Every structure is written in C-alpha cells, then in structure tokens.
Amino acid sequence: MQGGVGPLPVATAPARLARGWYSFSEYVSERFGPGTKVYKVTLDAGLTCPNIDGTVGRGGCTYCSNRSFSPPVREPGRSLAEQVRDGIRFYRERYGAEKFIAYFQAHTNTHAPAARLRGVYDEALSAGDFLGLDIGTRPDSVPDDVLDLIEEYARRYEVWVEYGLQSAHDRTLAATNRGHGFAEFEDAVRRSRNRGFRICAHLIHGLPGETQGMMLESARAVAGMGLDGIKIHHAYVARGTALAADWRAGRYRPIEMSEYLEVLVATLEVLPEDVVIHRLVGEFPGAEVLAPDWGIGKGAFLARVERELARRGTRQGARAAALASIAS
C-alpha cells in the first residue's frame, strides 16, 4: 500500500470479505488479533475550518453540519480529557470495547500550527489508553510540517489520516462551496505517502447535480490511487445548511435508497479488495437531519447491501483488476 506502512495484513478473500466488503472491523481483527474490539472515540479539538474562517472561503460546504454527525462532542466547554473519559466509558459499557482510537472528527483537525496540533494530539492521547489516532481533515490543509508531525505519531501509534474529497469532479466541488479541487487531493495524497500512516478518502454519493455515472467516476478515480481506506456516505440534508434551503425550495432532490444502493455496489466492485471500508452509509434522520428518510436503520441497510452483493454474485474488488489492466 502507498500509505508507507507496508502491506495490510494478509487474509484470504472469503475470510476478509465475509460480508462482501473489507470492513474496518475485519481490518482490526487482522491487525490486532481475532475478536479484538476497537472503537473510535470521537473528539472535538475546538478547531475550525479554512472554508469557514476565511482562509479559503466563508460559509463552509453547502451540505456541512458538524452537529449532524458528531452531536455529543459538540457540547461547548467540554475539555478533551472529559470527552476522552466519557467516550471510553460509553463504549466500554455499551459495547464491551477493549481498545480505542482517538478520532478527531469535527471540522479540520490539521488547521492550526504544528506546535498547537502537537499539544492537542498529546492532550487527547495522554487522557486515555489509546492504540491509535485518526485525524479527519481536508486535502488543502496539510502543509509539510504538519505531515512531518503526524509521521512522528505513526512511529508509536496506529495512525489514519482521513481526507475529505467527496467528489472527483471540480464542478461539484465548486457548486458545493468545497474550497478546493481534485488536484489538491492528489497533491495531499502524494505528499502523504511513505510516511508511516494510512490514508483514507471520503466520498459522498448524491451531491447536487451528480449523476450515478459521475459518482462512479469519482470511485474509479480514488480506486487507482493506492489508498488504504475509504469512507462512503450518502448525501443528506442537515438542518441549517445551504443545502437545506435548496431542498425546501425544490432545487435539490436527495438520493433515493435504491439509487444509492445501485451506485454503492458499483463503487465496491471497482475498489481494490485490500482497501479498508470505514463506512458505507451516512447518518440516518435524527434531530439534525431533514432528508432523506429511507425508513430503515443503518444495520438493516448494511444487511441489504450484503444481500444485494450476494444476489449479484459480486463483491468488493470484483472489477478492480480489469480496471487496473485497462489503466496500464
């Protein structure tokens, strides 16, 4: 893998792809031992975003609402130590978790001078018994000195860096006020390689103006970049966003479950089978999410994905070799 930490653990395809895709839980079992329960403790470092504070733009992405995907940690005034304590206790009591990864999810977690970031990461890691660090960020917010810093942590911890791309189409990125293009993503991935940490990309299927063909083109684009992981979401309408205004005005139609299932299966087929799937679907409607309401829970939806893959006799990576051959 091009993340620079050597190949991921080897497993036979049937064992690895038990559900039709290489899940993060399967990766954890291979990496840390069968049956090991590792949970990500979501943390808010109090950082902002270059697309909010004026560094690259104002207003943020048209669909973005951090409260819609990390509401518990968005409560003001909670220190990192408190977030760590409460998060570890929750996962131990609810799921019997044994090991933990400090997950900086809210906003852009490399958007600060390296010295400040070191203090943030150290504070969180020292507050709990963590085996890893997961840093959510943007491809236009990783200067080399920050990558050097993350490389230091990768010598002692399991480290993932998650780059929000969302779409490989610059037209879509501009329309959603993303603040960067595909070229910035390519550059960030290139500069992140061979530094000891693993690289994960985010894709969102169902963004305004995109066809299923465009969504699959984005999947193909990242499939050939030697990434270690991918996180896939369906686009949803969060309260208080510009996208919510477009939805209310009838200018945006959220993706239907059948449409998302179709493009998700095609996406899995083109991804190499050793790419870890961190997530296959976004959050479902709650207090912060207005649409779509598919009338189904996340577990039931994932079971539906599994059944659809089995029905078609396909799996993650089924078309990856053919695409790689065409590309070469």
C-alpha positions as a Markdown table, in Angstrom:
| # | Residue | x | y | z |
|---|---|---|---|---|
| 1 | Met | 0.0 | 0.0 | 0.0 |
| 2 | Gln | 1.2 | 3.5 | -0.6 |
| 3 | Gly | 0.4 | 4.8 | 2.8 |
| 4 | Gly | 4.0 | 3.8 | 3.6 |
| 5 | Val | 3.5 | 1.3 | 6.4 |
| 6 | Gly | 3.8 | -1.8 | 4.3 |
| 7 | Pro | 1.0 | -4.1 | 3.1 |
| 8 | Leu | -2.1 | -4.5 | 5.1 |
| 9 | Pro | -2.5 | -7.9 | 6.9 |
| 10 | Val | -2.9 | -10.8 | 4.6 |
| 11 | Ala | -6.1 | -12.8 | 4.6 |
| 12 | Thr | -7.9 | -15.0 | 2.1 |
| 13 | Ala | -10.6 | -13.2 | 0.2 |
| 14 | Pro | -13.5 | -15.3 | 1.6 |
| 15 | Ala | -12.4 | -14.6 | 5.2 |
| 16 | Arg | -11.7 | -11.0 | 4.6 |
| 17 | Leu | -14.8 | -10.2 | 2.6 |
| 18 | Ala | -17.2 | -12.0 | 4.8 |
| 19 | Arg | -20.0 | -9.6 | 4.0 |
| 20 | Gly | -18.8 | -8.7 | 0.5 |
| 21 | Trp | -16.6 | -5.8 | 1.6 |
| 22 | Tyr | -13.4 | -5.4 | 3.7 |
| 23 | Ser | -14.8 | -3.8 | 6.8 |
| 24 | Phe | -12.9 | -1.8 | 9.4 |
| 25 | Ser | -13.8 | -4.5 | 12.0 |
| 26 | Glu | -12.2 | -7.1 | 9.8 |
| 27 | Tyr | -9.1 | -5.0 | 9.4 |
| 28 | Val | -9.0 | -4.5 | 13.2 |
| 29 | Ser | -9.2 | -8.3 | 13.8 |
| 30 | Glu | -6.3 | -8.9 | 11.4 |
| 31 | Arg | -4.3 | -6.0 | 12.7 |
| 32 | Phe | -4.7 | -6.5 | 16.5 |
| 33 | Gly | -6.0 | -10.1 | 16.8 |
| 34 | Pro | -9.2 | -12.0 | 16.1 |
| 35 | Gly | -12.2 | -10.7 | 18.0 |
| 36 | Thr | -10.5 | -7.5 | 19.2 |
| 37 | Lys | -13.0 | -4.8 | 19.7 |
| 38 | Val | -11.6 | -1.3 | 18.8 |
| 39 | Tyr | -13.8 | 1.7 | 18.9 |
| 40 | Lys | -13.1 | 5.3 | 17.7 |
| 41 | Val | -13.7 | 7.9 | 20.4 |
| 42 | Thr | -15.0 | 11.0 | 18.6 |
| 43 | Leu | -13.3 | 14.2 | 19.8 |
| 44 | Asp | -13.7 | 17.9 | 19.1 |
| 45 | Ala | -10.4 | 19.7 | 19.3 |
| 46 | Gly | -12.0 | 23.2 | 19.1 |
| 47 | Leu | -10.5 | 23.8 | 15.7 |
| 48 | Thr | -12.3 | 25.4 | 12.8 |
| 49 | Cys | -12.2 | 25.0 | 9.0 |
| 50 | Pro | -10.3 | 27.0 | 6.4 |
| 51 | Asn | -13.6 | 27.1 | 4.4 |
| 52 | Ile | -15.3 | 28.8 | 7.4 |
| 53 | Asp | -12.7 | 31.2 | 8.8 |
| 54 | Gly | -11.8 | 32.9 | 5.5 |
| 55 | Thr | -8.6 | 31.1 | 4.8 |
| 56 | Val | -10.0 | 29.7 | 1.6 |
| 57 | Gly | -13.7 | 30.7 | 1.9 |
| 58 | Arg | -16.6 | 31.6 | 4.1 |
| 59 | Gly | -19.8 | 29.8 | 5.0 |
| 60 | Gly | -18.4 | 26.2 | 4.7 |
| 61 | Cys | -19.6 | 23.5 | 2.4 |
| 62 | Thr | -23.3 | 23.8 | 1.4 |
| 63 | Tyr | -24.1 | 20.4 | 3.0 |
| 64 | Cys | -22.0 | 20.5 | 6.1 |
| 65 | Ser | -23.2 | 20.5 | 9.6 |
| 66 | Asn | -20.9 | 19.0 | 12.2 |
| 67 | Arg | -23.7 | 18.6 | 14.7 |
| 68 | Ser | -25.4 | 16.1 | 12.3 |
| 69 | Phe | -22.6 | 13.6 | 12.6 |
| 70 | Ser | -21.0 | 14.3 | 16.0 |
| 71 | Pro | -23.6 | 15.9 | 18.2 |
| 72 | Pro | -22.4 | 14.5 | 21.6 |
| 73 | Val | -18.9 | 16.1 | 21.3 |
| 74 | Arg | -20.3 | 19.5 | 20.0 |
| 75 | Glu | -21.4 | 20.5 | 23.5 |
| 76 | Pro | -19.5 | 23.6 | 24.4 |
| 77 | Gly | -17.0 | 23.8 | 27.3 |
| 78 | Arg | -16.0 | 20.1 | 27.4 |
| 79 | Ser | -12.3 | 19.5 | 27.6 |
| 80 | Leu | -10.5 | 16.9 | 25.6 |
| 81 | Ala | -9.9 | 14.9 | 28.8 |
| 82 | Glu | -13.7 | 15.0 | 29.6 |
| 83 | Gln | -14.5 | 13.9 | 26.0 |
| 84 | Val | -12.0 | 11.0 | 26.3 |
| 85 | Arg | -13.2 | 9.9 | 29.7 |
| 86 | Asp | -16.9 | 9.9 | 28.7 |
| 87 | Gly | -16.3 | 8.3 | 25.3 |
| 88 | Ile | -14.2 | 5.4 | 26.6 |
| 89 | Arg | -16.8 | 4.8 | 29.4 |
| 90 | Phe | -19.6 | 4.8 | 26.9 |
| 91 | Tyr | -18.0 | 2.3 | 24.5 |
| 92 | Arg | -16.9 | 0.0 | 27.4 |
| 93 | Glu | -20.3 | -0.1 | 29.0 |
| 94 | Arg | -22.4 | -0.2 | 25.8 |
| 95 | Tyr | -20.3 | -2.5 | 23.5 |
| 96 | Gly | -17.6 | -4.1 | 25.7 |
| 97 | Ala | -14.9 | -2.2 | 23.9 |
| 98 | Glu | -11.3 | -3.2 | 24.7 |
| 99 | Lys | -9.1 | -0.8 | 22.7 |
| 100 | Phe | -9.6 | 2.7 | 21.4 |
| 101 | Ile | -8.6 | 5.1 | 18.7 |
| 102 | Ala | -8.7 | 8.9 | 19.3 |
| 103 | Tyr | -10.8 | 10.2 | 16.5 |
| 104 | Phe | -10.6 | 13.9 | 15.7 |
| 105 | Gln | -13.7 | 14.2 | 13.5 |
| 106 | Ala | -15.3 | 17.7 | 13.9 |
| 107 | His | -14.1 | 20.4 | 11.4 |
| 108 | Thr | -10.5 | 20.3 | 10.1 |
| 109 | Asn | -8.1 | 18.8 | 12.5 |
| 110 | Thr | -4.8 | 19.9 | 10.9 |
| 111 | His | -5.9 | 23.5 | 10.5 |
| 112 | Ala | -3.6 | 25.0 | 13.1 |
| 113 | Pro | 0.2 | 25.5 | 13.5 |
| 114 | Ala | 2.1 | 22.2 | 14.1 |
| 115 | Ala | 3.0 | 23.2 | 17.6 |
| 116 | Arg | -0.6 | 23.7 | 18.6 |
| 117 | Leu | -1.6 | 20.4 | 16.9 |
| 118 | Arg | 1.1 | 18.6 | 18.9 |
| 119 | Gly | -0.5 | 19.9 | 22.1 |
| 120 | Val | -4.0 | 18.9 | 21.0 |
| 121 | Tyr | -3.0 | 15.4 | 20.0 |
| 122 | Asp | -0.8 | 14.8 | 23.1 |
| 123 | Glu | -3.6 | 16.0 | 25.4 |
| 124 | Ala | -6.0 | 13.5 | 24.0 |
| 125 | Leu | -3.6 | 10.6 | 23.8 |
| 126 | Ser | -2.4 | 11.1 | 27.4 |
| 127 | Ala | -6.0 | 11.2 | 28.7 |
| 128 | Gly | -6.8 | 7.6 | 27.7 |
| 129 | Asp | -5.2 | 4.2 | 26.8 |
| 130 | Phe | -5.2 | 4.7 | 23.0 |
| 131 | Leu | -3.6 | 2.5 | 20.5 |
| 132 | Gly | -4.2 | 4.8 | 17.6 |
| 133 | Leu | -5.0 | 8.3 | 16.2 |
| 134 | Asp | -7.5 | 9.1 | 13.4 |
| 135 | Ile | -7.4 | 12.6 | 12.0 |
| 136 | Gly | -10.1 | 14.0 | 9.9 |
| 137 | Thr | -9.0 | 16.8 | 7.6 |
| 138 | Arg | -9.1 | 18.5 | 4.2 |
| 139 | Pro | -6.5 | 18.0 | 1.4 |
| 140 | Asp | -5.8 | 21.7 | 1.2 |
| 141 | Ser | -4.9 | 21.9 | 4.9 |
| 142 | Val | -1.8 | 19.6 | 5.3 |
| 143 | Pro | 1.4 | 21.6 | 5.0 |
| 144 | Asp | 4.6 | 19.5 | 5.1 |
| 145 | Asp | 5.4 | 20.4 | 8.7 |
| 146 | Val | 2.0 | 19.1 | 9.8 |
| 147 | Leu | 2.6 | 15.9 | 7.8 |
| 148 | Asp | 6.0 | 15.6 | 9.5 |
| 149 | Leu | 4.3 | 15.9 | 12.9 |
| 150 | Ile | 1.8 | 13.2 | 12.0 |
| 151 | Glu | 4.6 | 11.0 | 10.8 |
| 152 | Glu | 6.1 | 11.2 | 14.3 |
| 153 | Tyr | 2.9 | 9.8 | 15.9 |
| 154 | Ala | 2.8 | 7.0 | 13.3 |
| 155 | Arg | 6.1 | 5.6 | 14.8 |
| 156 | Arg | 4.3 | 5.0 | 18.1 |
| 157 | Tyr | 0.6 | 4.6 | 17.2 |
| 158 | Glu | -1.8 | 3.2 | 14.6 |
| 159 | Val | -2.5 | 6.4 | 12.6 |
| 160 | Trp | -5.1 | 7.2 | 9.9 |
| 161 | Val | -5.5 | 10.5 | 8.1 |
| 162 | Glu | -8.9 | 10.9 | 6.5 |
| 163 | Tyr | -9.0 | 13.3 | 3.6 |
| 164 | Gly | -12.4 | 14.7 | 2.7 |
| 165 | Leu | -12.7 | 14.7 | -1.1 |
| 166 | Gln | -16.4 | 14.0 | -1.6 |
| 167 | Ser | -16.3 | 14.1 | -5.4 |
| 168 | Ala | -13.6 | 13.9 | -8.0 |
| 169 | His | -15.5 | 16.5 | -10.1 |
| 170 | Asp | -14.3 | 20.1 | -9.7 |
| 171 | Arg | -17.7 | 21.3 | -10.9 |
| 172 | Thr | -19.4 | 19.6 | -8.0 |
| 173 | Leu | -16.8 | 20.8 | -5.5 |
| 174 | Ala | -17.3 | 24.4 | -6.7 |
| 175 | Ala | -21.1 | 24.1 | -6.6 |
| 176 | Thr | -21.0 | 22.9 | -3.0 |
| 177 | Asn | -18.5 | 25.6 | -2.0 |
| 178 | Arg | -15.9 | 23.0 | -1.1 |
| 179 | Gly | -13.0 | 25.4 | -1.5 |
| 180 | His | -10.6 | 23.0 | -3.2 |
| 181 | Gly | -10.4 | 20.9 | -6.3 |
| 182 | Phe | -9.3 | 17.3 | -7.1 |
| 183 | Ala | -5.8 | 18.5 | -7.8 |
| 184 | Glu | -5.4 | 19.4 | -4.1 |
| 185 | Phe | -6.5 | 15.9 | -3.1 |
| 186 | Glu | -4.0 | 14.3 | -5.5 |
| 187 | Asp | -1.2 | 16.5 | -4.1 |
| 188 | Ala | -2.1 | 15.7 | -0.4 |
| 189 | Val | -2.1 | 12.0 | -1.1 |
| 190 | Arg | 1.2 | 12.2 | -2.9 |
| 191 | Arg | 2.9 | 14.1 | -0.1 |
| 192 | Ser | 1.4 | 11.7 | 2.5 |
| 193 | Arg | 2.8 | 8.6 | 1.0 |
| 194 | Asn | 5.6 | 6.7 | 2.7 |
| 195 | Arg | 5.2 | 8.5 | 6.0 |
| 196 | Gly | 4.1 | 5.6 | 8.1 |
| 197 | Phe | 0.4 | 6.4 | 8.4 |
| 198 | Arg | -2.6 | 5.1 | 6.5 |
| 199 | Ile | -4.6 | 7.3 | 4.1 |
| 200 | Cys | -8.4 | 7.3 | 3.9 |
| 201 | Ala | -10.6 | 9.2 | 1.4 |
| 202 | His | -14.1 | 10.4 | 1.9 |
| 203 | Leu | -16.7 | 10.2 | -0.9 |
| 204 | Ile | -20.3 | 11.5 | -0.8 |
| 205 | His | -22.7 | 10.0 | -3.3 |
| 206 | Gly | -25.8 | 12.0 | -4.2 |
| 207 | Leu | -24.4 | 15.5 | -4.1 |
| 208 | Pro | -26.3 | 18.2 | -6.1 |
| 209 | Gly | -26.1 | 17.8 | -9.9 |
| 210 | Glu | -24.3 | 14.5 | -9.9 |
| 211 | Thr | -25.5 | 11.5 | -11.9 |
| 212 | Gln | -24.7 | 7.9 | -10.9 |
| 213 | Gly | -22.1 | 7.9 | -13.7 |
| 214 | Met | -20.3 | 10.9 | -12.1 |
| 215 | Met | -20.4 | 9.2 | -8.7 |
| 216 | Leu | -18.8 | 6.1 | -10.2 |
| 217 | Glu | -16.2 | 8.1 | -11.9 |
| 218 | Ser | -15.2 | 9.5 | -8.5 |
| 219 | Ala | -14.9 | 6.0 | -7.2 |
| 220 | Arg | -12.8 | 4.9 | -10.1 |
| 221 | Ala | -10.5 | 8.0 | -9.6 |
| 222 | Val | -9.7 | 7.2 | -6.0 |
| 223 | Ala | -9.6 | 3.4 | -6.6 |
| 224 | Gly | -6.4 | 3.8 | -8.6 |
| 225 | Met | -4.5 | 6.0 | -6.1 |
| 226 | Gly | -3.2 | 3.3 | -3.8 |
| 227 | Leu | -5.3 | 4.4 | -0.8 |
| 228 | Asp | -5.5 | 2.3 | 2.4 |
| 229 | Gly | -9.1 | 3.1 | 3.2 |
| 230 | Ile | -12.3 | 4.8 | 2.1 |
| 231 | Lys | -15.4 | 6.2 | 3.8 |
| 232 | Ile | -18.5 | 6.5 | 1.7 |
| 233 | His | -21.6 | 8.5 | 2.7 |
| 234 | His | -24.9 | 9.2 | 1.1 |
| 235 | Ala | -25.7 | 12.9 | 0.8 |
| 236 | Tyr | -28.2 | 14.1 | 3.4 |
| 237 | Val | -29.9 | 17.4 | 4.2 |
| 238 | Ala | -28.8 | 18.8 | 7.5 |
| 239 | Arg | -30.7 | 21.5 | 9.4 |
| 240 | Gly | -29.4 | 25.0 | 9.0 |
| 241 | Thr | -27.3 | 24.3 | 5.8 |
| 242 | Ala | -27.5 | 26.0 | 2.4 |
| 243 | Leu | -28.5 | 22.6 | 1.1 |
| 244 | Ala | -31.5 | 22.6 | 3.4 |
| 245 | Ala | -32.7 | 25.8 | 1.8 |
| 246 | Asp | -32.3 | 24.3 | -1.7 |
| 247 | Trp | -34.2 | 21.2 | -0.6 |
| 248 | Arg | -37.0 | 23.3 | 0.8 |
| 249 | Ala | -37.2 | 25.3 | -2.4 |
| 250 | Gly | -37.3 | 22.2 | -4.5 |
| 251 | Arg | -33.9 | 22.8 | -6.1 |
| 252 | Tyr | -32.4 | 19.6 | -4.6 |
| 253 | Arg | -33.7 | 16.1 | -4.6 |
| 254 | Pro | -31.9 | 13.7 | -2.1 |
| 255 | Ile | -30.7 | 10.4 | -3.4 |
| 256 | Glu | -33.2 | 7.5 | -3.1 |
| 257 | Met | -32.2 | 4.4 | -1.3 |
| 258 | Ser | -32.4 | 2.3 | -4.4 |
| 259 | Glu | -30.2 | 4.7 | -6.3 |
| 260 | Tyr | -27.7 | 4.8 | -3.6 |
| 261 | Leu | -27.6 | 1.0 | -3.3 |
| 262 | Glu | -27.0 | 0.7 | -7.0 |
| 263 | Val | -24.1 | 3.1 | -7.1 |
| 264 | Leu | -22.7 | 1.7 | -3.8 |
| 265 | Val | -22.5 | -1.8 | -5.2 |
| 266 | Ala | -20.7 | -0.5 | -8.3 |
| 267 | Thr | -18.3 | 1.5 | -6.2 |
| 268 | Leu | -17.4 | -1.5 | -4.1 |
| 269 | Glu | -16.7 | -3.5 | -7.3 |
| 270 | Val | -14.1 | -1.0 | -8.5 |
| 271 | Leu | -12.3 | -0.6 | -5.2 |
| 272 | Pro | -9.3 | -3.0 | -4.6 |
| 273 | Glu | -10.2 | -5.7 | -2.1 |
| 274 | Asp | -7.4 | -4.6 | 0.3 |
| 275 | Val | -8.9 | -1.1 | 0.7 |
| 276 | Val | -10.5 | -0.9 | 4.2 |
| 277 | Ile | -14.1 | 0.3 | 4.1 |
| 278 | His | -14.6 | 2.6 | 7.1 |
| 279 | Arg | -18.2 | 3.4 | 6.4 |
| 280 | Leu | -20.8 | 2.6 | 3.7 |
| 281 | Val | -23.6 | 5.0 | 4.5 |
| 282 | Gly | -24.1 | 8.3 | 6.2 |
| 283 | Glu | -26.1 | 9.0 | 9.3 |
| 284 | Phe | -29.9 | 8.4 | 9.2 |
| 285 | Pro | -32.5 | 11.1 | 10.0 |
| 286 | Gly | -32.5 | 12.5 | 13.5 |
| 287 | Ala | -33.0 | 15.9 | 15.1 |
| 288 | Glu | -30.3 | 17.5 | 12.8 |
| 289 | Val | -31.1 | 15.6 | 9.6 |
| 290 | Leu | -34.1 | 16.6 | 7.5 |
| 291 | Ala | -33.9 | 14.2 | 4.5 |
| 292 | Pro | -33.8 | 11.6 | 3.0 |
| 293 | Asp | -35.8 | 9.4 | 5.3 |
| 294 | Trp | -35.5 | 5.9 | 3.9 |
| 295 | Gly | -37.5 | 4.4 | 6.8 |
| 296 | Ile | -34.7 | 1.9 | 7.6 |
| 297 | Gly | -31.9 | 1.8 | 10.2 |
| 298 | Lys | -28.2 | 1.6 | 9.4 |
| 299 | Gly | -27.9 | -2.0 | 10.4 |
| 300 | Ala | -30.8 | -3.0 | 8.2 |
| 301 | Phe | -29.4 | -1.0 | 5.3 |
| 302 | Leu | -26.0 | -2.8 | 5.6 |
| 303 | Ala | -27.8 | -6.1 | 5.6 |
| 304 | Arg | -29.5 | -5.1 | 2.4 |
| 305 | Val | -26.1 | -4.2 | 0.8 |
| 306 | Glu | -24.8 | -7.7 | 1.8 |
| 307 | Arg | -27.9 | -9.4 | 0.3 |
| 308 | Glu | -27.6 | -7.4 | -2.9 |
| 309 | Leu | -23.9 | -8.3 | -3.4 |
| 310 | Ala | -24.8 | -12.0 | -2.8 |
| 311 | Arg | -27.7 | -11.8 | -5.2 |
| 312 | Arg | -25.5 | -10.4 | -7.9 |
| 313 | Gly | -22.7 | -12.8 | -7.1 |
| 314 | Thr | -20.2 | -9.9 | -6.7 |
| 315 | Arg | -18.1 | -8.3 | -4.0 |
| 316 | Gln | -15.5 | -5.6 | -3.4 |
| 317 | Gly | -12.8 | -5.7 | -6.0 |
| 318 | Ala | -14.7 | -7.7 | -8.5 |
| 319 | Arg | -13.9 | -5.2 | -11.3 |
| 320 | Ala | -10.8 | -3.7 | -9.8 |
| 321 | Ala | -8.3 | -5.9 | -11.7 |
| 322 | Ala | -10.0 | -5.3 | -15.0 |
| 323 | Leu | -9.9 | -1.5 | -14.5 |
| 324 | Ala | -6.3 | -1.6 | -13.5 |
| 325 | Ser | -5.4 | -3.6 | -16.6 |
| 326 | Ile | -7.2 | -1.0 | -18.8 |
| 327 | Ala | -5.4 | 1.8 | -17.0 |
| 328 | Ser | -2.0 | 0.2 | -17.5 |
